[in-house]
Amino acid sequence: MAGKQMPGFIMCACTRKCPGFTKMDIWDFINRVRIELPVEYGLIHPQLCEVDGDRFLAEFLKTHRKKVVEELVKKSNA
């Protein structure tokens, strides 16, 4: 991917109180994203749906670069 700008990966962790997060190691997950996917960086925010998340995204998205925003609410037993 030389010369091509890679996207960033942003994950909302929903404060880890959702049932799907009880057994998930978010630090291992985001590290695997960084290493295994063609992304320039991985970032975790505790709750993008709250006011501070809105402010963060509004500021962050001003950079006009590609981003992958993932809101994970998957069952860990799936």
mmCIF file of the N, C-alpha and C atoms, coordinates in Angstrom:
data_MODEL
# 
_entry.id   MODEL 
# 
loop_
_atom_site.group_PDB 
_atom_site.id 
_atom_site.type_symbol 
_atom_site.label_atom_id 
_atom_site.label_alt_id 
_atom_site.label_comp_id 
_atom_site.label_asym_id 
_atom_site.label_entity_id 
_atom_site.label_seq_id 
_atom_site.pdbx_PDB_ins_code 
_atom_site.Cartn_x 
_atom_site.Cartn_y 
_atom_site.Cartn_z 
_atom_site.occupancy 
_atom_site.B_iso_or_equiv 
_atom_site.pdbx_formal_charge 
_atom_site.auth_seq_id 
_atom_site.auth_comp_id 
_atom_site.auth_asym_id 
_atom_site.auth_atom_id 
_atom_site.pdbx_PDB_model_num 
ATOM 1   N N  . MET A 1 1  ? 0.808   -1.197  0.000  1.00 0.00 ? 1  MET A N  1 
ATOM 2   C CA . MET A 1 1  ? 0.000   0.000   0.000  1.00 0.00 ? 1  MET A CA 1 
ATOM 3   C C  . MET A 1 1  ? 0.849   1.258   0.000  1.00 0.00 ? 1  MET A C  1 
ATOM 4   N N  . ALA A 1 2  ? 2.008   1.169   -0.553 1.00 0.00 ? 2  ALA A N  1 
ATOM 5   C CA . ALA A 1 2  ? 2.893   2.320   -0.587 1.00 0.00 ? 2  ALA A CA 1 
ATOM 6   C C  . ALA A 1 2  ? 2.244   3.456   -1.360 1.00 0.00 ? 2  ALA A C  1 
ATOM 7   N N  . GLY A 1 3  ? 2.266   4.640   -0.793 1.00 0.00 ? 3  GLY A N  1 
ATOM 8   C CA . GLY A 1 3  ? 1.702   5.809   -1.441 1.00 0.00 ? 3  GLY A CA 1 
ATOM 9   C C  . GLY A 1 3  ? 0.204   5.967   -1.249 1.00 0.00 ? 3  GLY A C  1 
ATOM 10  N N  . LYS A 1 4  ? -0.472  4.940   -0.782 1.00 0.00 ? 4  LYS A N  1 
ATOM 11  C CA . LYS A 1 4  ? -1.907  5.006   -0.564 1.00 0.00 ? 4  LYS A CA 1 
ATOM 12  C C  . LYS A 1 4  ? -2.167  5.228   0.922  1.00 0.00 ? 4  LYS A C  1 
ATOM 13  N N  . GLN A 1 5  ? -3.016  6.213   1.225  1.00 0.00 ? 5  GLN A N  1 
ATOM 14  C CA . GLN A 1 5  ? -3.323  6.496   2.617  1.00 0.00 ? 5  GLN A CA 1 
ATOM 15  C C  . GLN A 1 5  ? -4.267  5.425   3.172  1.00 0.00 ? 5  GLN A C  1 
ATOM 16  N N  . MET A 1 6  ? -3.890  4.821   4.274  1.00 0.00 ? 6  MET A N  1 
ATOM 17  C CA . MET A 1 6  ? -4.710  3.791   4.896  1.00 0.00 ? 6  MET A CA 1 
ATOM 18  C C  . MET A 1 6  ? -5.730  4.445   5.827  1.00 0.00 ? 6  MET A C  1 
ATOM 19  N N  . PRO A 1 7  ? -6.889  3.805   6.013  1.00 0.00 ? 7  PRO A N  1 
ATOM 20  C CA . PRO A 1 7  ? -7.878  4.364   6.937  1.00 0.00 ? 7  PRO A CA 1 
ATOM 21  C C  . PRO A 1 7  ? -7.474  4.137   8.381  1.00 0.00 ? 7  PRO A C  1 
ATOM 22  N N  . GLY A 1 8  ? -8.083  4.900   9.266  1.00 0.00 ? 8  GLY A N  1 
ATOM 23  C CA . GLY A 1 8  ? -7.949  4.666   10.694 1.00 0.00 ? 8  GLY A CA 1 
ATOM 24  C C  . GLY A 1 8  ? -9.131  3.826   11.156 1.00 0.00 ? 8  GLY A C  1 
ATOM 25  N N  . PHE A 1 9  ? -9.019  3.187   12.301 1.00 0.00 ? 9  PHE A N  1 
ATOM 26  C CA . PHE A 1 9  ? -10.079 2.347   12.852 1.00 0.00 ? 9  PHE A CA 1 
ATOM 27  C C  . PHE A 1 9  ? -10.497 2.910   14.197 1.00 0.00 ? 9  PHE A C  1 
ATOM 28  N N  . ILE A 1 10 ? -11.772 3.294   14.327 1.00 0.00 ? 10 ILE A N  1 
ATOM 29  C CA . ILE A 1 10 ? -12.306 3.838   15.572 1.00 0.00 ? 10 ILE A CA 1 
ATOM 30  C C  . ILE A 1 10 ? -13.365 2.875   16.085 1.00 0.00 ? 10 ILE A C  1 
ATOM 31  N N  . MET A 1 11 ? -13.241 2.485   17.345 1.00 0.00 ? 11 MET A N  1 
ATOM 32  C CA . MET A 1 11 ? -14.192 1.547   17.943 1.00 0.00 ? 11 MET A CA 1 
ATOM 33  C C  . MET A 1 11 ? -14.854 2.179   19.153 1.00 0.00 ? 11 MET A C  1 
ATOM 34  N N  . CYS A 1 12 ? -16.172 2.051   19.219 1.00 0.00 ? 12 CYS A N  1 
ATOM 35  C CA . CYS A 1 12 ? -16.910 2.482   20.400 1.00 0.00 ? 12 CYS A CA 1 
ATOM 36  C C  . CYS A 1 12 ? -17.040 1.288   21.326 1.00 0.00 ? 12 CYS A C  1 
ATOM 37  N N  . ALA A 1 13 ? -16.577 1.413   22.537 1.00 0.00 ? 13 ALA A N  1 
ATOM 38  C CA . ALA A 1 13 ? -16.617 0.302   23.487 1.00 0.00 ? 13 ALA A CA 1 
ATOM 39  C C  . ALA A 1 13 ? -17.865 0.314   24.360 1.00 0.00 ? 13 ALA A C  1 
ATOM 40  N N  . CYS A 1 14 ? -18.751 1.261   24.158 1.00 0.00 ? 14 CYS A N  1 
ATOM 41  C CA . CYS A 1 14 ? -20.029 1.321   24.906 1.00 0.00 ? 14 CYS A CA 1 
ATOM 42  C C  . CYS A 1 14 ? -19.822 1.144   26.408 1.00 0.00 ? 14 CYS A C  1 
ATOM 43  N N  . THR A 1 15 ? -18.808 1.727   26.941 1.00 0.00 ? 15 THR A N  1 
ATOM 44  C CA . THR A 1 15 ? -18.422 1.659   28.359 1.00 0.00 ? 15 THR A CA 1 
ATOM 45  C C  . THR A 1 15 ? -18.216 0.232   28.867 1.00 0.00 ? 15 THR A C  1 
ATOM 46  N N  . ARG A 1 16 ? -18.220 -0.740  27.976 1.00 0.00 ? 16 ARG A N  1 
ATOM 47  C CA . ARG A 1 16 ? -18.023 -2.166  28.289 1.00 0.00 ? 16 ARG A CA 1 
ATOM 48  C C  . ARG A 1 16 ? -19.098 -2.718  29.215 1.00 0.00 ? 16 ARG A C  1 
ATOM 49  N N  . LYS A 1 17 ? -20.235 -2.040  29.334 1.00 0.00 ? 17 LYS A N  1 
ATOM 50  C CA . LYS A 1 17 ? -21.314 -2.530  30.191 1.00 0.00 ? 17 LYS A CA 1 
ATOM 51  C C  . LYS A 1 17 ? -22.337 -3.354  29.416 1.00 0.00 ? 17 LYS A C  1 
ATOM 52  N N  . CYS A 1 18 ? -22.287 -3.339  28.098 1.00 0.00 ? 18 CYS A N  1 
ATOM 53  C CA . CYS A 1 18 ? -23.189 -4.155  27.278 1.00 0.00 ? 18 CYS A CA 1 
ATOM 54  C C  . CYS A 1 18 ? -22.814 -5.623  27.443 1.00 0.00 ? 18 CYS A C  1 
ATOM 55  N N  . PRO A 1 19 ? -23.792 -6.528  27.430 1.00 0.00 ? 19 PRO A N  1 
ATOM 56  C CA . PRO A 1 19 ? -23.493 -7.957  27.610 1.00 0.00 ? 19 PRO A CA 1 
ATOM 57  C C  . PRO A 1 19 ? -22.460 -8.497  26.614 1.00 0.00 ? 19 PRO A C  1 
ATOM 58  N N  . GLY A 1 20 ? -22.438 -7.968  25.404 1.00 0.00 ? 20 GLY A N  1 
ATOM 59  C CA . GLY A 1 20 ? -21.494 -8.449  24.400 1.00 0.00 ? 20 GLY A CA 1 
ATOM 60  C C  . GLY A 1 20 ? -20.038 -8.155  24.725 1.00 0.00 ? 20 GLY A C  1 
ATOM 61  N N  . PHE A 1 21 ? -19.800 -7.278  25.680 1.00 0.00 ? 21 PHE A N  1 
ATOM 62  C CA . PHE A 1 21 ? -18.428 -6.900  26.035 1.00 0.00 ? 21 PHE A CA 1 
ATOM 63  C C  . PHE A 1 21 ? -17.921 -7.591  27.300 1.00 0.00 ? 21 PHE A C  1 
ATOM 64  N N  . THR A 1 22 ? -18.744 -8.337  27.984 1.00 0.00 ? 22 THR A N  1 
ATOM 65  C CA . THR A 1 22 ? -18.334 -8.883  29.280 1.00 0.00 ? 22 THR A CA 1 
ATOM 66  C C  . THR A 1 22 ? -17.106 -9.784  29.208 1.00 0.00 ? 22 THR A C  1 
ATOM 67  N N  . LYS A 1 23 ? -16.968 -10.526 28.114 1.00 0.00 ? 23 LYS A N  1 
ATOM 68  C CA . LYS A 1 23 ? -15.825 -11.438 27.989 1.00 0.00 ? 23 LYS A CA 1 
ATOM 69  C C  . LYS A 1 23 ? -14.807 -10.965 26.959 1.00 0.00 ? 23 LYS A C  1 
ATOM 70  N N  . MET A 1 24 ? -15.030 -9.809  26.386 1.00 0.00 ? 24 MET A N  1 
ATOM 71  C CA . MET A 1 24 ? -14.149 -9.326  25.319 1.00 0.00 ? 24 MET A CA 1 
ATOM 72  C C  . MET A 1 24 ? -12.946 -8.583  25.895 1.00 0.00 ? 24 MET A C  1 
ATOM 73  N N  . ASP A 1 25 ? -11.791 -8.934  25.435 1.00 0.00 ? 25 ASP A N  1 
ATOM 74  C CA . ASP A 1 25 ? -10.571 -8.217  25.795 1.00 0.00 ? 25 ASP A CA 1 
ATOM 75  C C  . ASP A 1 25 ? -10.371 -7.132  24.737 1.00 0.00 ? 25 ASP A C  1 
ATOM 76  N N  . ILE A 1 26 ? -10.880 -5.912  25.024 1.00 0.00 ? 26 ILE A N  1 
ATOM 77  C CA . ILE A 1 26 ? -10.841 -4.855  24.008 1.00 0.00 ? 26 ILE A CA 1 
ATOM 78  C C  . ILE A 1 26 ? -9.415  -4.444  23.666 1.00 0.00 ? 26 ILE A C  1 
ATOM 79  N N  . TRP A 1 27 ? -8.493  -4.589  24.595 1.00 0.00 ? 27 TRP A N  1 
ATOM 80  C CA . TRP A 1 27 ? -7.101  -4.202  24.328 1.00 0.00 ? 27 TRP A CA 1 
ATOM 81  C C  . TRP A 1 27 ? -6.445  -5.181  23.365 1.00 0.00 ? 27 TRP A C  1 
ATOM 82  N N  . ASP A 1 28 ? -6.730  -6.464  23.534 1.00 0.00 ? 28 ASP A N  1 
ATOM 83  C CA . ASP A 1 28 ? -6.226  -7.451  22.596 1.00 0.00 ? 28 ASP A CA 1 
ATOM 84  C C  . ASP A 1 28 ? -6.867  -7.236  21.219 1.00 0.00 ? 28 ASP A C  1 
ATOM 85  N N  . PHE A 1 29 ? -8.169  -6.971  21.203 1.00 0.00 ? 29 PHE A N  1 
ATOM 86  C CA . PHE A 1 29 ? -8.870  -6.757  19.943 1.00 0.00 ? 29 PHE A CA 1 
ATOM 87  C C  . PHE A 1 29 ? -8.285  -5.580  19.169 1.00 0.00 ? 29 PHE A C  1 
ATOM 88  N N  . ILE A 1 30 ? -8.132  -4.425  19.815 1.00 0.00 ? 30 ILE A N  1 
ATOM 89  C CA . ILE A 1 30 ? -7.651  -3.237  19.097 1.00 0.00 ? 30 ILE A CA 1 
ATOM 90  C C  . ILE A 1 30 ? -6.199  -3.427  18.673 1.00 0.00 ? 30 ILE A C  1 
ATOM 91  N N  . ASN A 1 31 ? -5.429  -4.162  19.462 1.00 0.00 ? 31 ASN A N  1 
ATOM 92  C CA . ASN A 1 31 ? -4.047  -4.442  19.071 1.00 0.00 ? 31 ASN A CA 1 
ATOM 93  C C  . ASN A 1 31 ? -4.014  -5.336  17.836 1.00 0.00 ? 31 ASN A C  1 
ATOM 94  N N  . ARG A 1 32 ? -4.896  -6.331  17.785 1.00 0.00 ? 32 ARG A N  1 
ATOM 95  C CA . ARG A 1 32 ? -4.976  -7.206  16.608 1.00 0.00 ? 32 ARG A CA 1 
ATOM 96  C C  . ARG A 1 32 ? -5.426  -6.421  15.377 1.00 0.00 ? 32 ARG A C  1 
ATOM 97  N N  . VAL A 1 33 ? -6.365  -5.488  15.570 1.00 0.00 ? 33 VAL A N  1 
ATOM 98  C CA . VAL A 1 33 ? -6.793  -4.630  14.450 1.00 0.00 ? 33 VAL A CA 1 
ATOM 99  C C  . VAL A 1 33 ? -5.592  -3.879  13.902 1.00 0.00 ? 33 VAL A C  1 
ATOM 100 N N  . ARG A 1 34 ? -4.831  -3.250  14.773 1.00 0.00 ? 34 ARG A N  1 
ATOM 101 C CA . ARG A 1 34 ? -3.653  -2.473  14.369 1.00 0.00 ? 34 ARG A CA 1 
ATOM 102 C C  . ARG A 1 34 ? -2.657  -3.314  13.589 1.00 0.00 ? 34 ARG A C  1 
ATOM 103 N N  . ILE A 1 35 ? -2.436  -4.543  14.060 1.00 0.00 ? 35 ILE A N  1 
ATOM 104 C CA . ILE A 1 35 ? -1.412  -5.401  13.475 1.00 0.00 ? 35 ILE A CA 1 
ATOM 105 C C  . ILE A 1 35 ? -1.899  -6.135  12.229 1.00 0.00 ? 35 ILE A C  1 
ATOM 106 N N  . GLU A 1 36 ? -3.136  -6.627  12.253 1.00 0.00 ? 36 GLU A N  1 
ATOM 107 C CA . GLU A 1 36 ? -3.611  -7.525  11.207 1.00 0.00 ? 36 GLU A CA 1 
ATOM 108 C C  . GLU A 1 36 ? -4.393  -6.865  10.079 1.00 0.00 ? 36 GLU A C  1 
ATOM 109 N N  . LEU A 1 37 ? -4.971  -5.706  10.299 1.00 0.00 ? 37 LEU A N  1 
ATOM 110 C CA . LEU A 1 37 ? -5.755  -5.043  9.256  1.00 0.00 ? 37 LEU A CA 1 
ATOM 111 C C  . LEU A 1 37 ? -4.946  -3.924  8.606  1.00 0.00 ? 37 LEU A C  1 
ATOM 112 N N  . PRO A 1 38 ? -5.277  -3.595  7.378  1.00 0.00 ? 38 PRO A N  1 
ATOM 113 C CA . PRO A 1 38 ? -4.562  -2.499  6.700  1.00 0.00 ? 38 PRO A CA 1 
ATOM 114 C C  . PRO A 1 38 ? -5.061  -1.139  7.176  1.00 0.00 ? 38 PRO A C  1 
ATOM 115 N N  . VAL A 1 39 ? -4.759  -0.816  8.433  1.00 0.00 ? 39 VAL A N  1 
ATOM 116 C CA . VAL A 1 39 ? -5.141  0.477   9.007  1.00 0.00 ? 39 VAL A CA 1 
ATOM 117 C C  . VAL A 1 39 ? -3.891  1.186   9.513  1.00 0.00 ? 39 VAL A C  1 
ATOM 118 N N  . GLU A 1 40 ? -3.979  2.491   9.542  1.00 0.00 ? 40 GLU A N  1 
ATOM 119 C CA . GLU A 1 40 ? -2.846  3.272   10.026 1.00 0.00 ? 40 GLU A CA 1 
ATOM 120 C C  . GLU A 1 40 ? -2.802  3.338   11.549 1.00 0.00 ? 40 GLU A C  1 
ATOM 121 N N  . TYR A 1 41 ? -3.972  3.247   12.188 1.00 0.00 ? 41 TYR A N  1 
ATOM 122 C CA . TYR A 1 41 ? -4.044  3.282   13.651 1.00 0.00 ? 41 TYR A CA 1 
ATOM 123 C C  . TYR A 1 41 ? -5.355  2.657   14.106 1.00 0.00 ? 41 TYR A C  1 
ATOM 124 N N  . GLY A 1 42 ? -5.412  2.306   15.389 1.00 0.00 ? 42 GLY A N  1 
ATOM 125 C CA . GLY A 1 42 ? -6.624  1.827   16.036 1.00 0.00 ? 42 GLY A CA 1 
ATOM 126 C C  . GLY A 1 42 ? -6.900  2.706   17.243 1.00 0.00 ? 42 GLY A C  1 
ATOM 127 N N  . LEU A 1 43 ? -8.171  3.035   17.471 1.00 0.00 ? 43 LEU A N  1 
ATOM 128 C CA . LEU A 1 43 ? -8.547  3.942   18.543 1.00 0.00 ? 43 LEU A CA 1 
ATOM 129 C C  . LEU A 1 43 ? -9.818  3.424   19.209 1.00 0.00 ? 43 LEU A C  1 
ATOM 130 N N  . ILE A 1 44 ? -9.880  3.483   20.537 1.00 0.00 ? 44 ILE A N  1 
ATOM 131 C CA . ILE A 1 44 ? -11.071 3.090   21.288 1.00 0.00 ? 44 ILE A CA 1 
ATOM 132 C C  . ILE A 1 44 ? -11.610 4.309   22.024 1.00 0.00 ? 44 ILE A C  1 
ATOM 133 N N  . HIS A 1 45 ? -12.921 4.536   21.906 1.00 0.00 ? 45 HIS A N  1 
ATOM 134 C CA . HIS A 1 45 ? -13.597 5.595   22.659 1.00 0.00 ? 45 HIS A CA 1 
ATOM 135 C C  . HIS A 1 45 ? -14.622 4.909   23.555 1.00 0.00 ? 45 HIS A C  1 
ATOM 136 N N  . PRO A 1 46 ? -14.802 5.356   24.792 1.00 0.00 ? 46 PRO A N  1 
ATOM 137 C CA . PRO A 1 46 ? -15.709 4.665   25.704 1.00 0.00 ? 46 PRO A CA 1 
ATOM 138 C C  . PRO A 1 46 ? -17.191 4.786   25.356 1.00 0.00 ? 46 PRO A C  1 
ATOM 139 N N  . GLN A 1 47 ? -17.621 5.877   24.714 1.00 0.00 ? 47 GLN A N  1 
ATOM 140 C CA . GLN A 1 47 ? -19.043 6.017   24.421 1.00 0.00 ? 47 GLN A CA 1 
ATOM 141 C C  . GLN A 1 47 ? -19.264 7.129   23.393 1.00 0.00 ? 47 GLN A C  1 
ATOM 142 N N  . LEU A 1 48 ? -19.159 6.779   22.130 1.00 0.00 ? 48 LEU A N  1 
ATOM 143 C CA . LEU A 1 48 ? -19.299 7.768   21.058 1.00 0.00 ? 48 LEU A CA 1 
ATOM 144 C C  . LEU A 1 48 ? -20.697 8.349   20.969 1.00 0.00 ? 48 LEU A C  1 
ATOM 145 N N  . CYS A 1 49 ? -21.708 7.661   21.533 1.00 0.00 ? 49 CYS A N  1 
ATOM 146 C CA . CYS A 1 49 ? -23.081 8.144   21.434 1.00 0.00 ? 49 CYS A CA 1 
ATOM 147 C C  . CYS A 1 49 ? -23.388 9.254   22.439 1.00 0.00 ? 49 CYS A C  1 
ATOM 148 N N  . GLU A 1 50 ? -22.465 9.585   23.299 1.00 0.00 ? 50 GLU A N  1 
ATOM 149 C CA . GLU A 1 50 ? -22.668 10.662  24.271 1.00 0.00 ? 50 GLU A CA 1 
ATOM 150 C C  . GLU A 1 50 ? -22.139 11.987  23.725 1.00 0.00 ? 50 GLU A C  1 
ATOM 151 N N  . VAL A 1 51 ? -22.413 13.069  24.429 1.00 0.00 ? 51 VAL A N  1 
ATOM 152 C CA . VAL A 1 51 ? -22.049 14.413  23.976 1.00 0.00 ? 51 VAL A CA 1 
ATOM 153 C C  . VAL A 1 51 ? -20.551 14.539  23.711 1.00 0.00 ? 51 VAL A C  1 
ATOM 154 N N  . ASP A 1 52 ? -19.712 14.012  24.604 1.00 0.00 ? 52 ASP A N  1 
ATOM 155 C CA . ASP A 1 52 ? -18.270 14.121  24.378 1.00 0.00 ? 52 ASP A CA 1 
ATOM 156 C C  . ASP A 1 52 ? -17.846 13.303  23.169 1.00 0.00 ? 52 ASP A C  1 
ATOM 157 N N  . GLY A 1 53 ? -18.540 12.204  22.893 1.00 0.00 ? 53 GLY A N  1 
ATOM 158 C CA . GLY A 1 53 ? -18.265 11.422  21.685 1.00 0.00 ? 53 GLY A CA 1 
ATOM 159 C C  . GLY A 1 53 ? -18.612 12.208  20.436 1.00 0.00 ? 53 GLY A C  1 
ATOM 160 N N  . ASP A 1 54 ? -19.743 12.913  20.471 1.00 0.00 ? 54 ASP A N  1 
ATOM 161 C CA . ASP A 1 54 ? -20.126 13.775  19.346 1.00 0.00 ? 54 ASP A CA 1 
ATOM 162 C C  . ASP A 1 54 ? -19.078 14.859  19.111 1.00 0.00 ? 54 ASP A C  1 
ATOM 163 N N  . ARG A 1 55 ? -18.619 15.475  20.196 1.00 0.00 ? 55 ARG A N  1 
ATOM 164 C CA . ARG A 1 55 ? -17.591 16.523  20.067 1.00 0.00 ? 55 ARG A CA 1 
ATOM 165 C C  . ARG A 1 55 ? -16.295 15.946  19.515 1.00 0.00 ? 55 ARG A C  1 
ATOM 166 N N  . PHE A 1 56 ? -15.906 14.768  20.024 1.00 0.00 ? 56 PHE A N  1 
ATOM 167 C CA . PHE A 1 56 ? -14.696 14.122  19.538 1.00 0.00 ? 56 PHE A CA 1 
ATOM 168 C C  . PHE A 1 56 ? -14.789 13.843  18.039 1.00 0.00 ? 56 PHE A C  1 
ATOM 169 N N  . LEU A 1 57 ? -15.892 13.208  17.605 1.00 0.00 ? 57 LEU A N  1 
ATOM 170 C CA . LEU A 1 57 ? -16.042 12.872  16.190 1.00 0.00 ? 57 LEU A CA 1 
ATOM 171 C C  . LEU A 1 57 ? -16.094 14.116  15.314 1.00 0.00 ? 57 LEU A C  1 
ATOM 172 N N  . ALA A 1 58 ? -16.789 15.160  15.758 1.00 0.00 ? 58 ALA A N  1 
ATOM 173 C CA . ALA A 1 58 ? -16.865 16.390  14.972 1.00 0.00 ? 58 ALA A CA 1 
ATOM 174 C C  . ALA A 1 58 ? -15.472 16.960  14.729 1.00 0.00 ? 58 ALA A C  1 
ATOM 175 N N  . GLU A 1 59 ? -14.648 16.965  15.750 1.00 0.00 ? 59 GLU A N  1 
ATOM 176 C CA . GLU A 1 59 ? -13.281 17.478  15.621 1.00 0.00 ? 59 GLU A CA 1 
ATOM 177 C C  . GLU A 1 59 ? -12.413 16.528  14.805 1.00 0.00 ? 59 GLU A C  1 
ATOM 178 N N  . PHE A 1 60 ? -12.502 15.250  15.125 1.00 0.00 ? 60 PHE A N  1 
ATOM 179 C CA . PHE A 1 60 ? -11.663 14.246  14.478 1.00 0.00 ? 60 PHE A CA 1 
ATOM 180 C C  . PHE A 1 60 ? -11.960 14.121  12.991 1.00 0.00 ? 60 PHE A C  1 
ATOM 181 N N  . LEU A 1 61 ? -13.222 14.202  12.606 1.00 0.00 ? 61 LEU A N  1 
ATOM 182 C CA . LEU A 1 61 ? -13.602 14.033  11.210 1.00 0.00 ? 61 LEU A CA 1 
ATOM 183 C C  . LEU A 1 61 ? -13.233 15.238  10.338 1.00 0.00 ? 61 LEU A C  1 
ATOM 184 N N  . LYS A 1 62 ? -12.803 16.328  10.932 1.00 0.00 ? 62 LYS A N  1 
ATOM 185 C CA . LYS A 1 62 ? -12.361 17.496  10.170 1.00 0.00 ? 62 LYS A CA 1 
ATOM 186 C C  . LYS A 1 62 ? -11.101 17.208  9.357  1.00 0.00 ? 62 LYS A C  1 
ATOM 187 N N  . THR A 1 63 ? -10.388 16.150  9.673  1.00 0.00 ? 63 THR A N  1 
ATOM 188 C CA . THR A 1 63 ? -9.124  15.867  8.988  1.00 0.00 ? 63 THR A CA 1 
ATOM 189 C C  . THR A 1 63 ? -9.324  15.362  7.571  1.00 0.00 ? 63 THR A C  1 
ATOM 190 N N  . HIS A 1 64 ? -10.556 15.006  7.197  1.00 0.00 ? 64 HIS A N  1 
ATOM 191 C CA . HIS A 1 64 ? -10.882 14.568  5.837  1.00 0.00 ? 64 HIS A CA 1 
ATOM 192 C C  . HIS A 1 64 ? -10.053 13.373  5.382  1.00 0.00 ? 64 HIS A C  1 
ATOM 193 N N  . ARG A 1 65 ? -9.806  12.451  6.271  1.00 0.00 ? 65 ARG A N  1 
ATOM 194 C CA . ARG A 1 65 ? -9.116  11.224  5.895  1.00 0.00 ? 65 ARG A CA 1 
ATOM 195 C C  . ARG A 1 65 ? -10.053 10.055  6.124  1.00 0.00 ? 65 ARG A C  1 
ATOM 196 N N  . LYS A 1 66 ? -9.767  8.955   5.490  1.00 0.00 ? 66 LYS A N  1 
ATOM 197 C CA . LYS A 1 66 ? -10.624 7.785   5.615  1.00 0.00 ? 66 LYS A CA 1 
ATOM 198 C C  . LYS A 1 66 ? -10.538 7.219   7.025  1.00 0.00 ? 66 LYS A C  1 
ATOM 199 N N  . LYS A 1 67 ? -11.711 6.802   7.542  1.00 0.00 ? 67 LYS A N  1 
ATOM 200 C CA . LYS A 1 67 ? -11.784 6.201   8.870  1.00 0.00 ? 67 LYS A CA 1 
ATOM 201 C C  . LYS A 1 67 ? -12.754 5.042   8.826  1.00 0.00 ? 67 LYS A C  1 
ATOM 202 N N  . VAL A 1 68 ? -12.529 4.072   9.662  1.00 0.00 ? 68 VAL A N  1 
ATOM 203 C CA . VAL A 1 68 ? -13.453 2.963   9.837  1.00 0.00 ? 68 VAL A CA 1 
ATOM 204 C C  . VAL A 1 68 ? -13.990 3.097   11.252 1.00 0.00 ? 68 VAL A C  1 
ATOM 205 N N  . VAL A 1 69 ? -15.287 3.336   11.389 1.00 0.00 ? 69 VAL A N  1 
ATOM 206 C CA . VAL A 1 69 ? -15.902 3.470   12.706 1.00 0.00 ? 69 VAL A CA 1 
ATOM 207 C C  . VAL A 1 69 ? -16.713 2.217   12.957 1.00 0.00 ? 69 VAL A C  1 
ATOM 208 N N  . GLU A 1 70 ? -16.379 1.513   14.008 1.00 0.00 ? 70 GLU A N  1 
ATOM 209 C CA . GLU A 1 70 ? -17.035 0.249   14.316 1.00 0.00 ? 70 GLU A CA 1 
ATOM 210 C C  . GLU A 1 70 ? -17.674 0.338   15.692 1.00 0.00 ? 70 GLU A C  1 
ATOM 211 N N  . GLU A 1 71 ? -18.956 0.105   15.749 1.00 0.00 ? 71 GLU A N  1 
ATOM 212 C CA . GLU A 1 71 ? -19.649 0.060   17.028 1.00 0.00 ? 71 GLU A CA 1 
ATOM 213 C C  . GLU A 1 71 ? -19.970 -1.396  17.283 1.00 0.00 ? 71 GLU A C  1 
ATOM 214 N N  . LEU A 1 72 ? -19.227 -2.016  18.171 1.00 0.00 ? 72 LEU A N  1 
ATOM 215 C CA . LEU A 1 72 ? -19.351 -3.455  18.407 1.00 0.00 ? 72 LEU A CA 1 
ATOM 216 C C  . LEU A 1 72 ? -20.359 -3.734  19.493 1.00 0.00 ? 72 LEU A C  1 
ATOM 217 N N  . VAL A 1 73 ? -21.415 -4.401  19.135 1.00 0.00 ? 73 VAL A N  1 
ATOM 218 C CA . VAL A 1 73 ? -22.412 -4.829  20.101 1.00 0.00 ? 73 VAL A CA 1 
ATOM 219 C C  . VAL A 1 73 ? -22.729 -6.287  19.775 1.00 0.00 ? 73 VAL A C  1 
ATOM 220 N N  . LYS A 1 74 ? -21.690 -7.068  19.550 1.00 0.00 ? 74 LYS A N  1 
ATOM 221 C CA . LYS A 1 74 ? -21.838 -8.478  19.199 1.00 0.00 ? 74 LYS A CA 1 
ATOM 222 C C  . LYS A 1 74 ? -21.832 -9.329  20.456 1.00 0.00 ? 74 LYS A C  1 
ATOM 223 N N  . LYS A 1 75 ? -22.521 -10.439 20.403 1.00 0.00 ? 75 LYS A N  1 
ATOM 224 C CA . LYS A 1 75 ? -22.521 -11.370 21.522 1.00 0.00 ? 75 LYS A CA 1 
ATOM 225 C C  . LYS A 1 75 ? -21.171 -12.071 21.569 1.00 0.00 ? 75 LYS A C  1 
ATOM 226 N N  . SER A 1 76 ? -20.564 -12.114 22.718 1.00 0.00 ? 76 SER A N  1 
ATOM 227 C CA . SER A 1 76 ? -19.255 -12.750 22.836 1.00 0.00 ? 76 SER A CA 1 
ATOM 228 C C  . SER A 1 76 ? -19.356 -14.269 22.719 1.00 0.00 ? 76 SER A C  1 
ATOM 229 N N  . ASN A 1 77 ? -20.540 -14.807 22.856 1.00 0.00 ? 77 ASN A N  1 
ATOM 230 C CA . ASN A 1 77 ? -20.705 -16.250 22.733 1.00 0.00 ? 77 ASN A CA 1 
ATOM 231 C C  . ASN A 1 77 ? -21.014 -16.694 21.307 1.00 0.00 ? 77 ASN A C  1 
ATOM 232 N N  . ALA A 1 78 ? -21.115 -15.782 20.377 1.00 0.00 ? 78 ALA A N  1 
ATOM 233 C CA . ALA A 1 78 ? -21.468 -16.113 19.000 1.00 0.00 ? 78 ALA A CA 1 
ATOM 234 C C  . ALA A 1 78 ? -20.340 -16.847 18.307 1.00 0.00 ? 78 ALA A C  1 
# 
